[in-house]
Amino acid sequence: MVEGKDVILVTQFPSDSWFEGFAKRPNGTILAARLDEPDLYTFDAEDKDAIPQPIYNFEDVANGLCNMCPIPDSPDEYLVLSSVIDLANVNFDDIKIWRVALSPDDSSPPQVKQIPVDLSDTGFAIGIIAVTSRIFVIPDSFKGCIWRLDIEKGELTLLIADDSMKSAGNEGDFFGLNRVRVTEDFMWFTNTSAGTLCRIPIDRVPDEPSVGLRVAGPVQVVADDVPHCDGLALTEDQTTAYTCNYNEGYVWKVTIDPPTGKSETSVCLKNLSAPTTVEMAYVDNQPRLYVACCGEIEIGWVRQDDPNYWKEIADINSAVTVTVVTHEETVEAA
């Protein structure tokens, strides 16, 4: 889904769920990580009647999954962040990283093993993003920094800490640095409480496999008008970024001039029910934006403005067909 294209309700997650990470699998289905329960789900995004199915549970080690990402050059393998989570009090403890290998048709149980790395220095590891098949970066929302993870060595080192990654410090502003995306020349990130989209020049270092990348310049603020931003997706040409506003139910579109970093922000979709993450995938060489919404979240610090027309379908089962009118378009969804 991009501006000017169809807006389709793909599937309905459990109505009391909160998802924060998902990826398109080689078989075309979606893998999703649930924040409020320690479950991985899979579903077919091209089948409106498909019902998300849980495929693995981490209940013996965690009560929620913070995020996940695919492992390059390892088809259908992923790194998953688990944690012991207290959402009401915004506590994220005992964070662990797992390598999960899936079978193409899910005929065999997932193969899961822990990455042996000490994460005790982190505050809240809010995501994990691949640089190479060995090196990953982890944004730390509480400590305002980005860590470098070497999964071969099981080693975590500080990549960069910057004031632009810190929380704004206002009441209720728990989260600073949020999502990170890595392209060939830049590392992009959002800051939830500051309402900013930024990028950092980087150099790739393929001759040093244990390094992966180096910071090559100061942080550049691309946009400062995306309040309460959560999730981050970029088109392949880096001319457009998308992020959510979970309080007001928006999806922001940031149009970017890549050489200068100058941008213009607009709202491309409204009236969603607590959208918290976006992912970009290409289907038949065309960009498709997937948006996950949490619906009614009753934890005190997520404030949703009314009216919100999608709230009426937040508790509907996926077998029920409804019609939703948004932006003067009629959308039929199952």
Secondary structure, 3 states (H helix, E strand, C coil): CCCCCCCCCCCCCCCCCCEEEEEECCCCCEEEEECCCCEEEEECCCCCCCCCEEEEECCCCCCEEEEEEECCCCCCEEEEEEEEEECCCCEEEEEEEEEEECCCCCCCCCEEEECCCCCCCCCCECCCEECCCCEEEEEECCCCEEEEEECCCCEEEEEEECHHHCCCCCCCCCCCEEEEEECCCEEEEEECCCCEEEEEEEEEECCCCCCEEEECCCCEEEECCCCCEEEEEECCCCCEEEEEECCCCEEEEEEECCCCCCEEEEEEECCCCCEEEEEEEEECCEEEEEEEECCCCCCCCCCCCCCCHHHHHCCCCCCCCEEEEECCEEEEEC
